[in-house]
Amino acid sequence: MKKRILLLVTAAMLTGAGTPPAPISVPTPAPADDPFIWLEDWTGPRAMQWVEAENKATVATLQGDPRYAVYFKEALAIASAKDRIAMPMLLHGRVYNVWRDADHPQGIWRYTSEADYATDAPRWTTVLDLDALSKADGKKWVWKGATILDPDERLALINLSDGGEDAVTLREFDLTSGQFVAGGFDIPTSKQNTAWLDKDTLLLARDWGEGSMTVSGYPFVVKTLKRGQPLSHAQEIYRGAASDQVGTFPILMSDGAGNRAAFLYRGVTFFGNETYLVTDGGVKKLPLPAKSQLQGMVQGQVLIQTSQEWTSGGVTVPTGSLAAVPLAALQSGATLKPDILFAPNARQSIDGVTATKDRVILAINDNVRGRVMVLTPGKDRWTTTPVALPDNATISIATSTHKSDKAYLSVAGFLAPTTLWAIDAANPAPLQVKAMPARFDAAGLVVDQFEATSTDGTKIPYFIVHRKDMPLDGTTPAIMTAYGGFEVPMTPSYGAITGKLWLERGNSVVLANIRGGGEFGPDWHEAGLKTKRQIIYDDFAAVAQDIFARKLSSPAKFGIYGGSNGGLLMGVAFNQHPELWNAVTIQVPLLDMMRYEQIAAGASWVDEYGSVSVPEEKAFLEKISPYANIRRGRKYPVPYIWTTTKDDRVGPQHARKFAARLKDYGLPYYFYEDTAGGHSGDADIAQGARLQAMQMVYFSRQLKGADR
């Protein structure tokens, strides 16, 4: 039930792969202080002419490299392979799946029976063809999910994005007939969220017109919309504030016992929220901690994940825990006495929570390794049953349903292709039902986990994937990634394209578990908030220095990459330690930290980065802002900066201005802006393959030479 608008880096970015909100009133440098502010004009003619010229130069070099055609062909073959695992969605008594391949580059939504899904060659029925719909509508529709009406699970609101931006169009779809509902809900494009209150009523948060969006461009007014009503007749039930850093969104939860409740989540700040219960008598604020999230409901018990210590009813719930309170107590206003279902130790964190019909499946990280357990409510207490699954892997909850105790779990490691396991939470003996074929030759490759010592003495773990016979002389090319923000953990995964294009050719990959992320819970994240953020960048540099000390690579052979908040990390690393790397890929980044609050959804991240309106925070942002700290005449590695025009979350403006300043200072760089794909660069499979192939050409040129 996580409803935060997260600044997430996607797997596509890490492996290489609307209407802009109105400006807000935040103290920022005057335009005269910024010669490239004109590049903030999102799709303005002058800015787009600049983009076209920059793209032409970069494409000529990177796509003109003889390796590009090979890399693109290999990446596209992996991305479009028909023997990938069709990740399941349990719905309507069937297994649904969104599928892309060479024949369906934008994707199809399809289903099969649970029995047929378990076979090697399921027979699928297509219910929605996004390529055909795009052609008919003259759009480039990208799938952004579906909101299902419970309990019948027959009607759905399909979220469609034109080109991949966060703003979506909502259309009502009938899963039984396989058709859009004639005269049904058809809600125009906006950054919006919805929940079914009943068959004929929606809870809807969207752009209702002037004064209905927050400083970061998200809705803060929630209304009920009846079937057949125009938007102008929707009835307001709750209003947050324009000053909220995020927005207000509806949430509908139901369980296998027939309980159903509607909630509102108000993101006052990115990490601090208010939670409300929607009742017949109005909207009621709940006595829940600001740093908490609703994660589902089972047998009338509402699941709450905390990111702060919470004391209620004589019970103290530790930071980073999972607790449960009765829905009846929330409805009646009785004092809450939470049951603690899981409390982490210092090296653990919650990775995923899902409710089945009668139980809860909990996925955790234990020293950056996946573990799963089943939690069962009883008359007097909850019981915990560990689930036996492969070790040294990342375990994720693929899908579940509150119609039964069935669920699917995905398991993957750096060298272990993703497998899918079916589980009955009532009798948790998982059975492997799917396995992705190996996409690269892992013979002779090994994974090691080491620890670096940061500037304050903290041990920072990292993984390195390398050849077992790698010479310890610093000559092996290696690329390292990290994220370091928003309590988002970075865990082992099977990077098929990275493996094929990079590892298979004798190189190494490093994943650094630096502070700011969620690998070890809220405290690991909060250690790097706002003006404490320098420690995140120190951690990252410390890992590189540890690698060099072990002779696993060397600065001349070492590259780094990261996207979104990880793109900010790359920009800071580029400025602060240019001597440590010879290649830096900066993906869909934040880079101008003096103006980030005025660009796209930037104002929603003040809780993470701080604000220029606070003198102490402004001073720190000036110190670390990559755009502000490029220096003429300094020796830097040649960076590769890429972004997308359709990114309405971070925006392409940061990347453009950074490249323009490098050019103005006579410093070499590569810049590429794809015209589709949104923040995740995933408009279609060819785009992802193109971005990854170009990135690997860049790393090969920088770390291996012009033609190796």
HUGI-V807852 format. One record per residue. N is the residue number from 0. RES is the residue in three letters. SS is DSSP state (helix for helix, strand for strand, loop for the rest). PHI is phi in whole degrees, 0 to 359 (none if undefined). D_LAST is the distance of its C-alpha to the last C-alpha in Angstrom with 1 decimal. Layout:
# HUGI-V807852
n: {N:N}
res: {RES:RES}
ss: {SS:SS}
phi: {PHI:PHI}
d_last: {D_LAST:D_LAST}
This chain:
# HUGI-V807852
n: {0:1:2:3:4:5:6:7:8:9:10:11:12:13:14:15:16:17:18:19:20:21:22:23:24:25:26:27:28:29:30:31:32:33:34:35:36:37:38:39:40:41:42:43:44:45:46:47:48:49:50:51:52:53:54:55:56:57:58:59:60:61:62:63:64:65:66:67:68:69:70:71:72:73:74:75:76:77:78:79:80:81:82:83:84:85:86:87:88:89:90:91:92:93:94:95:96:97:98:99:100:101:102:103:104:105:106:107:108:109:110:111:112:113:114:115:116:117:118:119:120:121:122:123:124:125:126:127:128:129:130:131:132:133:134:135:136:137:138:139:140:141:142:143:144:145:146:147:148:149:150:151:152:153:154:155:156:157:158:159:160:161:162:163:164:165:166:167:168:169:170:171:172:173:174:175:176:177:178:179:180:181:182:183:184:185:186:187:188:189:190:191:192:193:194:195:196:197:198:199:200:201:202:203:204:205:206:207:208:209:210:211:212:213:214:215:216:217:218:219:220:221:222:223:224:225:226:227:228:229:230:231:232:233:234:235:236:237:238:239:240:241:242:243:244:245:246:247:248:249:250:251:252:253:254:255:256:257:258:259:260:261:262:263:264:265:266:267:268:269:270:271:272:273:274:275:276:277:278:279:280:281:282:283:284:285:286:287:288:289:290:291:292:293:294:295:296:297:298:299:300:301:302:303:304:305:306:307:308:309:310:311:312:313:314:315:316:317:318:319:320:321:322:323:324:325:326:327:328:329:330:331:332:333:334:335:336:337:338:339:340:341:342:343:344:345:346:347:348:349:350:351:352:353:354:355:356:357:358:359:360:361:362:363:364:365:366:367:368:369:370:371:372:373:374:375:376:377:378:379:380:381:382:383:384:385:386:387:388:389:390:391:392:393:394:395:396:397:398:399:400:401:402:403:404:405:406:407:408:409:410:411:412:413:414:415:416:417:418:419:420:421:422:423:424:425:426:427:428:429:430:431:432:433:434:435:436:437:438:439:440:441:442:443:444:445:446:447:448:449:450:451:452:453:454:455:456:457:458:459:460:461:462:463:464:465:466:467:468:469:470:471:472:473:474:475:476:477:478:479:480:481:482:483:484:485:486:487:488:489:490:491:492:493:494:495:496:497:498:499:500:501:502:503:504:505:506:507:508:509:510:511:512:513:514:515:516:517:518:519:520:521:522:523:524:525:526:527:528:529:530:531:532:533:534:535:536:537:538:539:540:541:542:543:544:545:546:547:548:549:550:551:552:553:554:555:556:557:558:559:560:561:562:563:564:565:566:567:568:569:570:571:572:573:574:575:576:577:578:579:580:581:582:583:584:585:586:587:588:589:590:591:592:593:594:595:596:597:598:599:600:601:602:603:604:605:606:607:608:609:610:611:612:613:614:615:616:617:618:619:620:621:622:623:624:625:626:627:628:629:630:631:632:633:634:635:636:637:638:639:640:641:642:643:644:645:646:647:648:649:650:651:652:653:654:655:656:657:658:659:660:661:662:663:664:665:666:667:668:669:670:671:672:673:674:675:676:677:678:679:680:681:682:683:684:685:686:687:688:689:690:691:692:693:694:695:696:697:698:699:700:701:702:703:704:705:706:707}
res: {MET:LYS:LYS:ARG:ILE:LEU:LEU:LEU:VAL:THR:ALA:ALA:MET:LEU:THR:GLY:ALA:GLY:THR:PRO:PRO:ALA:PRO:ILE:SER:VAL:PRO:THR:PRO:ALA:PRO:ALA:ASP:ASP:PRO:PHE:ILE:TRP:LEU:GLU:ASP:TRP:THR:GLY:PRO:ARG:ALA:MET:GLN:TRP:VAL:GLU:ALA:GLU:ASN:LYS:ALA:THR:VAL:ALA:THR:LEU:GLN:GLY:ASP:PRO:ARG:TYR:ALA:VAL:TYR:PHE:LYS:GLU:ALA:LEU:ALA:ILE:ALA:SER:ALA:LYS:ASP:ARG:ILE:ALA:MET:PRO:MET:LEU:LEU:HIS:GLY:ARG:VAL:TYR:ASN:VAL:TRP:ARG:ASP:ALA:ASP:HIS:PRO:GLN:GLY:ILE:TRP:ARG:TYR:THR:SER:GLU:ALA:ASP:TYR:ALA:THR:ASP:ALA:PRO:ARG:TRP:THR:THR:VAL:LEU:ASP:LEU:ASP:ALA:LEU:SER:LYS:ALA:ASP:GLY:LYS:LYS:TRP:VAL:TRP:LYS:GLY:ALA:THR:ILE:LEU:ASP:PRO:ASP:GLU:ARG:LEU:ALA:LEU:ILE:ASN:LEU:SER:ASP:GLY:GLY:GLU:ASP:ALA:VAL:THR:LEU:ARG:GLU:PHE:ASP:LEU:THR:SER:GLY:GLN:PHE:VAL:ALA:GLY:GLY:PHE:ASP:ILE:PRO:THR:SER:LYS:GLN:ASN:THR:ALA:TRP:LEU:ASP:LYS:ASP:THR:LEU:LEU:LEU:ALA:ARG:ASP:TRP:GLY:GLU:GLY:SER:MET:THR:VAL:SER:GLY:TYR:PRO:PHE:VAL:VAL:LYS:THR:LEU:LYS:ARG:GLY:GLN:PRO:LEU:SER:HIS:ALA:GLN:GLU:ILE:TYR:ARG:GLY:ALA:ALA:SER:ASP:GLN:VAL:GLY:THR:PHE:PRO:ILE:LEU:MET:SER:ASP:GLY:ALA:GLY:ASN:ARG:ALA:ALA:PHE:LEU:TYR:ARG:GLY:VAL:THR:PHE:PHE:GLY:ASN:GLU:THR:TYR:LEU:VAL:THR:ASP:GLY:GLY:VAL:LYS:LYS:LEU:PRO:LEU:PRO:ALA:LYS:SER:GLN:LEU:GLN:GLY:MET:VAL:GLN:GLY:GLN:VAL:LEU:ILE:GLN:THR:SER:GLN:GLU:TRP:THR:SER:GLY:GLY:VAL:THR:VAL:PRO:THR:GLY:SER:LEU:ALA:ALA:VAL:PRO:LEU:ALA:ALA:LEU:GLN:SER:GLY:ALA:THR:LEU:LYS:PRO:ASP:ILE:LEU:PHE:ALA:PRO:ASN:ALA:ARG:GLN:SER:ILE:ASP:GLY:VAL:THR:ALA:THR:LYS:ASP:ARG:VAL:ILE:LEU:ALA:ILE:ASN:ASP:ASN:VAL:ARG:GLY:ARG:VAL:MET:VAL:LEU:THR:PRO:GLY:LYS:ASP:ARG:TRP:THR:THR:THR:PRO:VAL:ALA:LEU:PRO:ASP:ASN:ALA:THR:ILE:SER:ILE:ALA:THR:SER:THR:HIS:LYS:SER:ASP:LYS:ALA:TYR:LEU:SER:VAL:ALA:GLY:PHE:LEU:ALA:PRO:THR:THR:LEU:TRP:ALA:ILE:ASP:ALA:ALA:ASN:PRO:ALA:PRO:LEU:GLN:VAL:LYS:ALA:MET:PRO:ALA:ARG:PHE:ASP:ALA:ALA:GLY:LEU:VAL:VAL:ASP:GLN:PHE:GLU:ALA:THR:SER:THR:ASP:GLY:THR:LYS:ILE:PRO:TYR:PHE:ILE:VAL:HIS:ARG:LYS:ASP:MET:PRO:LEU:ASP:GLY:THR:THR:PRO:ALA:ILE:MET:THR:ALA:TYR:GLY:GLY:PHE:GLU:VAL:PRO:MET:THR:PRO:SER:TYR:GLY:ALA:ILE:THR:GLY:LYS:LEU:TRP:LEU:GLU:ARG:GLY:ASN:SER:VAL:VAL:LEU:ALA:ASN:ILE:ARG:GLY:GLY:GLY:GLU:PHE:GLY:PRO:ASP:TRP:HIS:GLU:ALA:GLY:LEU:LYS:THR:LYS:ARG:GLN:ILE:ILE:TYR:ASP:ASP:PHE:ALA:ALA:VAL:ALA:GLN:ASP:ILE:PHE:ALA:ARG:LYS:LEU:SER:SER:PRO:ALA:LYS:PHE:GLY:ILE:TYR:GLY:GLY:SER:ASN:GLY:GLY:LEU:LEU:MET:GLY:VAL:ALA:PHE:ASN:GLN:HIS:PRO:GLU:LEU:TRP:ASN:ALA:VAL:THR:ILE:GLN:VAL:PRO:LEU:LEU:ASP:MET:MET:ARG:TYR:GLU:GLN:ILE:ALA:ALA:GLY:ALA:SER:TRP:VAL:ASP:GLU:TYR:GLY:SER:VAL:SER:VAL:PRO:GLU:GLU:LYS:ALA:PHE:LEU:GLU:LYS:ILE:SER:PRO:TYR:ALA:ASN:ILE:ARG:ARG:GLY:ARG:LYS:TYR:PRO:VAL:PRO:TYR:ILE:TRP:THR:THR:THR:LYS:ASP:ASP:ARG:VAL:GLY:PRO:GLN:HIS:ALA:ARG:LYS:PHE:ALA:ALA:ARG:LEU:LYS:ASP:TYR:GLY:LEU:PRO:TYR:TYR:PHE:TYR:GLU:ASP:THR:ALA:GLY:GLY:HIS:SER:GLY:ASP:ALA:ASP:ILE:ALA:GLN:GLY:ALA:ARG:LEU:GLN:ALA:MET:GLN:MET:VAL:TYR:PHE:SER:ARG:GLN:LEU:LYS:GLY:ALA:ASP:ARG}
ss: {loop:loop:loop:loop:loop:loop:loop:loop:loop:loop:helix:helix:helix:helix:loop:loop:loop:loop:loop:loop:loop:loop:loop:loop:loop:loop:loop:loop:loop:loop:helix:helix:helix:loop:loop:loop:helix:helix:helix:helix:loop:loop:loop:loop:helix:helix:helix:helix:helix:helix:helix:helix:helix:helix:helix:helix:helix:helix:helix:helix:helix:helix:loop:loop:loop:helix:helix:helix:helix:helix:helix:helix:helix:helix:helix:helix:helix:helix:helix:loop:loop:loop:loop:loop:loop:loop:loop:loop:strand:strand:strand:loop:loop:strand:strand:strand:strand:strand:strand:strand:strand:loop:loop:strand:strand:strand:strand:strand:strand:strand:strand:strand:loop:helix:helix:helix:helix:loop:loop:loop:loop:loop:loop:loop:strand:strand:strand:strand:strand:helix:helix:helix:helix:helix:helix:helix:helix:loop:loop:loop:strand:strand:strand:strand:strand:strand:strand:strand:loop:loop:loop:loop:loop:loop:strand:strand:strand:strand:strand:strand:strand:strand:loop:loop:loop:loop:loop:strand:strand:strand:strand:strand:strand:strand:loop:loop:loop:loop:strand:strand:loop:loop:loop:loop:loop:strand:strand:strand:strand:strand:loop:loop:strand:strand:strand:strand:strand:strand:loop:loop:strand:strand:strand:strand:strand:loop:loop:loop:loop:loop:loop:loop:strand:loop:loop:loop:loop:loop:strand:loop:strand:strand:strand:strand:strand:strand:loop:loop:loop:loop:helix:helix:helix:loop:strand:strand:strand:strand:strand:loop:loop:loop:loop:loop:loop:loop:loop:strand:strand:strand:strand:strand:strand:strand:loop:loop:loop:loop:loop:strand:strand:strand:strand:strand:strand:strand:strand:loop:loop:loop:loop:loop:strand:strand:strand:strand:strand:strand:strand:loop:loop:strand:strand:strand:strand:loop:loop:loop:loop:loop:loop:strand:strand:strand:strand:strand:strand:strand:loop:loop:strand:strand:strand:strand:strand:strand:loop:loop:loop:strand:strand:strand:loop:loop:strand:strand:strand:loop:loop:loop:loop:strand:strand:strand:strand:strand:helix:helix:helix:helix:helix:helix:loop:loop:loop:loop:loop:loop:strand:strand:strand:strand:loop:loop:loop:loop:loop:strand:strand:strand:strand:strand:strand:strand:strand:loop:loop:loop:strand:strand:strand:strand:strand:strand:strand:strand:loop:loop:loop:strand:strand:strand:strand:strand:strand:strand:strand:loop:loop:loop:loop:strand:strand:strand:strand:strand:strand:loop:loop:loop:loop:loop:loop:strand:strand:strand:strand:strand:strand:strand:loop:loop:loop:loop:loop:strand:strand:strand:strand:strand:strand:strand:loop:loop:loop:loop:loop:loop:strand:strand:strand:strand:strand:strand:helix:helix:helix:loop:loop:loop:strand:strand:strand:strand:strand:loop:loop:loop:loop:loop:loop:loop:loop:loop:strand:strand:strand:strand:strand:strand:strand:strand:strand:loop:loop:loop:loop:loop:strand:strand:strand:strand:strand:strand:strand:strand:strand:loop:loop:loop:loop:loop:loop:loop:loop:loop:loop:strand:strand:strand:strand:loop:loop:loop:loop:loop:loop:loop:loop:loop:loop:loop:loop:loop:loop:helix:helix:helix:helix:helix:helix:loop:helix:helix:helix:loop:loop:strand:strand:strand:strand:strand:loop:loop:loop:loop:loop:loop:loop:loop:loop:helix:helix:helix:helix:helix:loop:loop:loop:helix:helix:helix:loop:helix:helix:helix:helix:helix:helix:helix:helix:helix:helix:helix:helix:helix:helix:helix:helix:loop:loop:loop:loop:loop:helix:helix:helix:strand:strand:strand:strand:strand:strand:loop:helix:helix:helix:helix:helix:helix:helix:helix:helix:helix:helix:helix:loop:helix:helix:helix:loop:loop:strand:strand:strand:strand:strand:loop:loop:loop:loop:loop:loop:loop:loop:helix:helix:helix:loop:loop:loop:helix:helix:helix:helix:helix:helix:helix:helix:loop:loop:loop:loop:loop:helix:helix:helix:helix:helix:helix:helix:helix:helix:helix:loop:loop:helix:helix:helix:loop:loop:loop:loop:loop:loop:loop:loop:loop:strand:strand:strand:strand:strand:strand:loop:loop:loop:loop:loop:loop:loop:loop:helix:helix:helix:helix:helix:helix:helix:helix:helix:helix:helix:helix:loop:loop:loop:loop:strand:strand:strand:strand:strand:strand:loop:loop:loop:helix:helix:helix:loop:loop:loop:loop:helix:helix:helix:helix:helix:helix:helix:helix:helix:helix:helix:helix:helix:helix:helix:helix:helix:helix:helix:helix:loop:loop:loop:loop}
phi: {none:292:247:294:272:276:270:256:271:264:299:299:294:289:262:112:282:none:256:291:296:293:302:243:268:228:302:216:302:296:309:298:277:228:292:246:296:296:283:280:290:313:237:295:303:295:297:289:295:298:301:300:293:295:301:301:292:290:299:300:280:283:281:278:293:299:284:301:301:292:299:296:299:292:294:295:298:290:295:254:301:280:261:293:285:280:297:274:224:282:198:60:72:228:252:261:201:259:231:238:203:299:278:225:297:266:118:232:255:216:216:213:280:298:294:291:299:288:276:287:224:299:264:260:244:281:253:211:253:290:294:293:296:298:297:292:266:69:236:243:289:244:293:234:105:217:254:259:278:263:266:289:55:258:260:222:258:277:265:243:247:277:86:106:291:289:294:227:258:249:228:280:228:259:290:283:276:71:225:295:284:298:72:279:299:215:252:294:299:190:288:207:224:216:214:281:282:201:302:244:222:249:268:224:246:199:280:269:124:307:84:244:240:283:301:262:88:245:287:234:248:250:231:264:239:273:303:87:283:287:303:294:259:298:256:290:243:201:224:280:219:299:280:301:286:245:182:239:223:276:225:245:238:217:225:291:270:94:286:211:208:252:232:239:249:252:274:297:233:296:254:244:227:243:243:236:257:271:237:297:266:129:257:240:289:259:278:253:296:297:261:210:223:285:238:136:209:215:48:76:256:272:271:229:260:252:241:206:292:223:246:205:60:81:247:252:267:293:303:80:261:245:230:222:227:292:302:301:291:295:287:274:88:294:300:278:237:292:270:273:269:204:234:282:271:293:248:237:204:282:251:195:224:214:259:260:298:232:215:236:256:240:254:230:258:237:54:65:232:283:220:226:218:252:251:238:287:234:297:246:201:271:244:239:236:291:249:279:220:305:272:55:215:264:244:236:275:282:193:206:212:271:279:206:264:280:203:234:239:253:230:208:225:303:247:254:304:301:238:241:238:271:219:254:298:286:215:286:243:297:235:289:243:218:214:283:298:299:256:212:280:264:300:86:265:224:241:241:243:238:231:256:254:281:295:259:91:289:277:247:284:208:253:226:256:205:288:298:264:300:291:271:227:80:267:277:297:219:235:236:230:196:235:70:187:59:59:264:278:247:234:303:211:271:275:299:287:299:299:289:276:236:295:297:262:91:260:238:230:236:242:257:263:281:293:98:274:246:303:237:88:302:295:297:289:291:298:239:284:49:287:269:293:303:295:298:287:294:302:297:295:297:296:301:296:293:299:292:296:275:65:282:195:207:306:293:248:242:234:226:206:186:232:67:300:294:290:299:304:296:297:294:298:303:282:281:222:297:283:268:220:248:206:222:260:247:251:30:264:268:221:262:280:276:235:300:292:262:250:50:266:304:297:285:253:301:299:269:258:94:229:290:282:254:308:296:288:299:299:290:298:299:289:254:303:302:297:279:246:292:239:299:79:277:274:238:293:284:273:242:249:229:208:225:297:280:288:257:257:270:91:281:298:301:297:301:294:298:297:297:292:302:297:298:271:73:259:287:193:240:227:216:236:285:273:222:105:63:294:264:60:229:299:202:291:293:298:301:295:297:297:289:295:296:295:288:298:301:298:296:296:284:253:236:115:295:224:263}
d_last: {47.6:45.2:45.9:44.1:41.8:38.8:35.9:33.4:29.6:28.8:26.5:24.8:24.0:22.9:20.4:19.2:21.8:41.8:43.8:42.7:45.2:47.6:47.1:48.9:51.0:49.0:49.1:45.9:45.1:46.8:44.7:45.4:43.4:40.3:39.2:36.8:39.3:39.4:36.0:37.9:39.7:38.0:38.1:39.8:39.2:38.0:35.6:34.2:33.8:31.7:29.6:29.1:28.0:25.5:24.1:23.8:21.6:19.3:19.1:18.3:15.2:13.9:15.3:14.6:10.8:10.0:8.7:12.1:14.3:12.9:13.0:16.4:17.8:17.0:18.4:21.4:22.2:22.5:24.5:26.8:27.2:30.9:31.0:30.4:33.3:35.8:36.8:40.6:43.2:46.7:49.1:52.2:52.5:49.2:45.5:43.8:40.1:37.9:35.3:32.4:30.6:29.5:33.3:34.2:31.5:34.0:35.7:39.0:41.5:42.9:45.0:46.1:48.7:48.0:48.8:46.5:43.7:43.8:43.2:39.8:40.4:42.5:44.4:43.6:45.8:44.3:46.4:44.3:41.7:39.9:38.3:41.8:43.4:40.9:41.6:45.3:45.3:42.9:40.7:37.4:38.9:36.8:38.5:39.6:42.0:45.6:48.8:51.1:55.0:56.3:58.1:58.1:54.3:55.1:54.4:51.1:50.0:46.5:44.3:42.4:40.0:39.2:35.5:35.0:37.1:39.3:42.5:43.7:46.4:48.6:50.1:52.5:51.5:53.7:51.9:54.8:55.0:51.3:52.2:52.3:55.8:58.0:59.4:57.5:55.7:53.3:52.3:50.4:47.1:47.1:45.5:48.0:48.8:51.6:53.5:56.2:59.6:61.2:60.9:62.1:61.0:57.7:57.0:54.7:53.0:51.5:51.9:55.7:55.8:56.1:56.5:55.1:51.5:50.5:48.9:45.5:46.2:47.4:50.8:53.6:56.5:57.0:59.4:60.8:60.3:62.7:61.9:62.9:63.1:61.4:59.2:62.0:64.4:62.2:64.0:62.6:62.8:60.8:59.4:57.0:56.5:54.4:53.4:51.8:48.1:47.2:49.8:52.2:51.3:53.4:52.8:54.7:54.9:56.8:57.1:58.3:61.8:62.2:61.9:60.4:60.0:58.4:56.9:55.6:52.8:53.1:50.1:51.9:48.8:45.4:46.4:50.2:52.0:55.5:56.2:59.1:60.9:62.1:65.7:68.5:70.0:67.0:63.9:64.3:62.1:61.2:61.4:57.8:55.6:53.5:50.3:50.6:49.5:51.4:49.4:51.8:55.2:56.7:60.4:61.3:59.3:56.9:53.6:52.6:49.4:50.0:47.9:50.9:53.9:56.7:60.3:62.7:65.8:65.7:62.2:59.2:55.8:53.0:50.0:47.2:49.7:50.7:54.5:56.9:60.1:62.6:62.3:66.1:66.1:63.8:66.2:69.4:68.3:69.1:67.6:64.2:63.8:60.2:59.2:56.1:53.9:51.0:50.5:47.1:46.7:44.5:41.3:42.0:41.8:42.7:39.9:42.0:45.6:47.2:50.8:51.9:55.5:56.9:54.1:51.2:47.7:45.9:42.2:41.4:38.6:39.5:37.2:34.5:35.3:37.1:40.8:43.3:47.1:50.0:52.8:56.2:59.2:62.5:66.1:65.9:62.2:58.6:57.0:53.4:51.7:48.2:46.0:44.1:40.4:37.1:36.4:33.3:32.6:33.3:36.4:37.3:40.4:39.5:43.0:46.6:50.1:53.5:55.1:54.3:52.6:49.6:46.1:42.4:39.9:36.1:34.3:30.6:28.4:24.7:24.4:27.6:27.6:30.4:33.9:37.1:40.4:43.9:46.5:50.2:51.0:54.5:53.3:49.8:48.3:44.9:43.8:40.2:40.4:36.9:33.4:30.1:28.0:24.8:21.9:19.1:19.2:20.6:21.5:20.9:20.6:23.3:24.8:26.5:28.8:29.5:31.6:31.1:34.1:34.5:36.6:39.8:39.3:38.4:36.0:33.1:31.5:27.9:25.8:22.4:20.7:18.5:18.1:21.5:20.1:17.9:18.6:20.8:19.4:17.6:14.1:13.2:11.7:14.6:16.2:20.0:22.6:26.4:29.3:32.3:35.1:37.9:38.5:35.5:34.1:30.4:30.4:28.2:27.1:25.0:22.1:21.2:18.5:16.9:17.1:15.6:12.6:12.0:14.2:13.7:10.1:11.6:12.1:15.6:17.9:21.1:24.4:26.9:30.6:31.9:35.4:36.3:35.3:37.6:36.3:39.5:41.9:43.5:43.8:40.1:39.8:42.7:41.6:39.3:41.5:42.2:42.7:41.5:38.0:36.5:36.5:33.9:31.5:32.4:31.7:28.1:27.5:29.3:26.9:23.9:25.9:26.9:23.3:22.6:26.0:25.1:21.8:19.9:17.5:17.9:18.2:15.1:13.1:15.6:16.0:19.1:20.4:23.9:26.3:29.9:31.5:28.1:27.0:29.9:28.6:25.2:27.1:29.3:26.4:24.7:28.0:29.4:26.5:23.7:23.1:22.0:18.9:16.0:15.7:18.8:19.3:23.0:24.3:27.8:29.1:32.3:31.8:35.2:37.4:40.4:40.6:39.1:42.6:43.1:40.0:40.0:41.1:40.4:44.0:43.8:41.6:44.0:44.8:41.2:40.5:43.9:45.4:45.8:49.5:49.8:49.7:48.2:45.4:44.9:44.4:41.8:39.9:39.9:38.4:35.4:34.9:31.4:32.6:35.4:33.5:30.7:31.6:31.4:29.8:28.1:24.5:22.6:19.0:18.0:19.2:18.8:22.3:23.3:26.7:29.0:32.2:34.1:33.7:37.4:37.1:35.0:34.6:31.8:33.8:32.3:28.7:30.0:32.0:29.4:27.0:30.0:30.9:27.4:27.7:31.2:30.2:27.5:24.7:21.4:20.5:19.5:22.4:22.9:26.3:26.7:30.3:31.1:30.6:32.7:31.8:29.8:27.8:29.1:31.0:29.5:26.8:24.7:24.8:23.4:20.6:19.8:19.9:17.7:15.0:15.1:15.0:12.0:10.1:11.7:10.9:7.1:7.7:10.3:9.4:5.8:5.6:6.2:3.8:0.0}
